[in-house]
Amino acid sequence: MASFVLPKSLSLPWRRPEAQFMPLSARPTSLRMAPSFRIRAISIFDEEEEEDPNLYPNKYHEPVSLVTGASRGLGLEFTRQLLIKYPGTIVYGTARNPAESPGLQALKRRHPVRCELATMDVTKEETIEAVAKEVNEKYGRLDLIVHCAAEFIIPDEILPELYLEELEPDIAMRLFEVNAVGPVLVTKHFWELLKIGHGTHTGRAGAVVVMMGHKCSSMKDNTFGSWYSYRASKTALNMFTRNMAMEAERRKDPILFTIIHPGVVNTLHSKFYAPKVPNMKLFQPDYAVERLLGILNKVRLEDNSRFSSWDRQEVPW
């Protein structure tokens, strides 16, 4: 049956590199700045065309997802639900020490083929590049990144500042490194694989990069102050995400970005303030992730760089 083709003005343009995936550090500067592309336009309603098997000989033909900060909390639950809800999907659960996460080890035993565990510290670029190289060699594509790696509270080490005199420069820079710069570095090294995957067989309009945002990063929503370092790091993440979304549009790469505030979820992250939250507004991780998957699975072109809450309401910048 003939497929319905959108008018040219509504078609989704995208580009694929001519060359195989190459780690950023191995590329000449000229290739990093101006790669050679083959350009064509497709409709998001077009039937999928046959792909030249010689172009990506190692490309896996089912979706591949990657979760950062997967050792516990929302990251672990995202890894679990992606494995359960999407048969055939390969899911990378990444963490600084995945071998020390009972939850990840249990998922690996239950899904020995589709669950891939990898050591990745978002503050150490060499670990990110190593995982990107592994994903390319094994699967040759990536369709979803869920950024859950973040720091807010570390008992006896990091506590949110209530007053300005409590601000410590080393802690502030640490939160910026993990919460803002880390997700950008990960996205940088997986960008080419996201373009190759482009969300095929996911029902999404392209590859999707999800940032776990927080309403406290909103300038308009900040009516109380405090949490200096954490708020500022999450606000910086918003701008980084907006920049990457604009670059993807400018380059016509099939990558969509979304920032989602998950609400108050009963994890170690919220331990500091959860006791003050009414029970009906304190979500368990399984409930929270189920709702968040419902949002990210419906991300469309017009949602690119949208900042929304768990209830689908837009959060003001």
C-alpha positions, 0 to 999 in steps of 0.5 A, spaced: 500 500 500 502 506 498 505 510 504 502 517 505 507 523 504 507 529 508 508 536 504 515 537 503 515 543 508 513 538 513 518 532 512 523 531 517 530 532 514 536 528 516 543 526 514 547 520 515 555 520 515 558 517 509 564 514 514 563 509 520 563 511 527 569 514 530 571 516 537 571 524 537 579 523 540 581 519 534 578 524 528 582 530 525 579 537 527 577 538 520 572 531 520 570 534 527 568 540 524 565 539 517 564 531 516 561 529 509 554 527 509 549 524 504 543 528 505 535 526 503 529 528 506 523 523 509 516 523 511 515 521 518 510 517 515 514 514 510 514 506 510 522 504 512 526 503 506 531 498 505 538 500 508 544 498 504 548 493 509 554 495 507 553 502 510 553 500 517 555 492 517 554 492 524 548 496 525 543 492 530 536 492 527 532 493 534 532 499 538 538 501 543 537 505 549 542 507 554 541 510 561 546 513 566 546 513 573 543 506 573 545 503 579 539 505 583 533 510 584 530 512 577 536 510 573 535 503 575 528 503 574 528 506 567 533 500 566 528 495 568 522 498 565 525 499 558 527 491 558 521 489 560 516 493 556 520 493 550 522 486 548 528 486 543 531 492 545 538 492 548 539 497 554 545 499 557 545 500 564 551 505 566 554 507 572 561 508 576 561 501 579 555 497 576 558 491 579 556 493 586 549 495 584 545 489 586 539 491 582 543 492 576 546 485 577 539 482 578 537 485 571 543 482 568 541 475 570 534 476 568 536 479 561 543 476 560 543 478 552 539 484 552 541 488 559 548 490 558 552 493 564 558 498 563 562 502 567 561 510 566 563 516 570 560 522 567 565 526 569 571 522 566 571 523 559 575 517 557 570 512 560 564 515 556 568 514 550 570 507 551 562 505 552 561 509 546 566 505 542 563 499 545 556 500 543 558 502 536 562 495 535 556 491 538 550 495 535 552 500 531 546 505 533 543 508 539 536 511 539 535 513 546 539 516 552 536 517 559 540 522 563 539 520 570 546 521 573 546 526 578 548 529 585 544 532 590 546 529 597 551 525 599 551 524 607 556 527 611 559 530 604 554 534 600 548 537 603 544 543 600 545 550 602 540 553 606 544 560 607 549 563 602 555 562 608 554 555 607 556 555 599 563 551 598 566 552 591 569 545 591 562 542 592 558 547 587 563 545 582 562 538 583 555 539 582 556 543 576 561 537 573 556 531 574 549 535 573 550 539 568 557 538 564 556 530 565 550 529 560 553 534 555 559 530 555 555 523 554 551 526 549 557 529 545 560 522 544 554 518 542 551 524 537 553 520 531 550 513 534 544 517 535 544 520 528 545 512 525 539 510 530 534 515 529 529 512 533 527 507 528 522 502 530 521 506 537 515 510 534 518 516 536 520 522 531 527 521 532 533 519 537 531 522 544 535 524 549 532 525 556 534 530 561 532 529 568 530 536 570 528 539 576 523 545 577 527 548 582 532 550 576 526 554 573 527 562 574 520 563 575 518 558 580 524 560 584 520 563 590 524 561 596 531 561 594 536 556 597 539 550 594 544 554 591 549 549 587 544 544 585 539 549 583 544 553 578 547 546 576 540 544 573 539 551 570 545 550 567 543 543 564 537 547 561 541 551 557 546 546 555 540 542 553 537 548 549 543 549 545 544 542 543 537 541 541 538 548 536 544 545 534 541 538 532 535 542 528 541 547 525 544 540 522 538 537 521 540 531 525 534 526 527 535 527 535 530 530 539 531 533 546 527 533 552 527 535 559 522 532 564 521 534 572 519 527 575 516 530 581 518 528 588 520 520 587 522 516 593 529 515 592 536 517 596 536 523 592 529 526 595 531 523 602 532 530 605 526 533 603 521 527 602 518 527 609 515 534 608 511 532 602 504 529 602 504 522 601 499 523 594 505 527 591 511 522 593 512 517 587 515 511 588 520 509 582 516 504 578 510 509 578 514 515 576 518 512 570 511 509 567 509 516 567 515 519 564 516 513 559 509 515 557 511 522 556 518 521 552 515 516 547 510 521 545 516 526 543 515 530 537 518 535 533 515 541 536 517 538 543 524 539 541 527 542 548 521 542 551 521 543 559 515 539 562 513 536 568 511 529 570 504 531 569 505 534 562 505 541 564 510 545 561 515 548 566 517 555 565 524 557 564 
